[in-house]
Amino acid sequence: MILEGQPTRSIMRTADGTGARILDQRKLPWEIVWVELFSSDEAAVAIREMWTRGAPMIGATAAYGFAMALDVDPSDSALNAAYDQLLETRPTAINLRWALDEVRKAVEPLAPEARAEAAWLRADAICDEDAELCRAIGEHGLALFRELHAKHPDRPLNILTHCNAGWLATVDYGTATAPIYLAHDAGIPIHVWVDETRPRNQGALLTAFELRNHGVPHTVITDNAGGLLMMKGQVDAVVVGTDRVTANGDVCNKIGTYLKALAAADNGVPFYVALPYTTFDPNTATGADIPIEERSAEEVTLLTGPGPNGIETIRVTDSPAANPAFDVTPARLVTGYITERGVLDRI
Ligand code: MRU
């Protein structure tokens, strides 16, 4: 990932190795603030309150939080308590459970005094692997983008994406954005339609920030604009990330993804989902079985951003509001899954 012209990662250990350093995504793009987490309590707050977010990134943060807990108390009871505390921070993304299970498997058979170090090393490896998985997703997506661009070589390839499935949501590259960055770097002319992604505006705030940092041409659109653009032939493919893909191939992702998939199907626009194996949940049969996070109504009724007096919050409605944070796109609407193993018709 490129941040202010420098290559870096979205999460790393602190300089002394006893904590994790993350970007405070609540402040982006207005301020670039790195936050250091030194306890599982802090890691839990950072995930729940969305200082950090995105399925793989939640898993990475939780893995480090687990190691921090074991630094303090490596007993069986403390291990179980830390696992439960971190697991309950957010319900939908399966990467959270995957990462905690990986750390648990690595440390549980060990003597308590060996657990913390093993947990730190497993968390480091989870981060390294995530970056590699996303790079591989990017390579396979790049081959797909070359084919799509070859159909209309006279104009830029137009990709529409929803939410932020970029490097802020992973350790590096992103999932949906990895092919975009690789295509841009390979000289394929590419332009991205960025859904603003109400209510938290991950597209307008985070994806647009990433693309600006990488120099990728993009345009932010309202969440309602994509259907018209598809109808007018201005979208060559929709590419989104996901929080969980179930055994039958259903795709859970940020609220609004399903409507994009419906519009894509109606207009013959291919709809791709980018994911690493860590987001596949073979233990959940269909999307109907996924717990959908319901977040605070204030995310709908209030808007925060820079005003004349600094960062300000304004109210956009006085009525009651509901805020389901994810939806499910049925497998039948998915053209393909861009994975580290290739682009698959079926998962
Ligand atoms: O609520 P968020 O911002 O954590 O939701 C994130 C998404 O829905 C992403 O699209 C998904 O996690 C994929 S991240 C590679």
Residues whose N, C-alpha, C, O or C-beta is under 5 A from the ligand:
A	BS01	MRU	R53 G54 A55 H162 C163 N164 A165 G166 A169 T175 Q202 G241 T242 D243 N253 K254
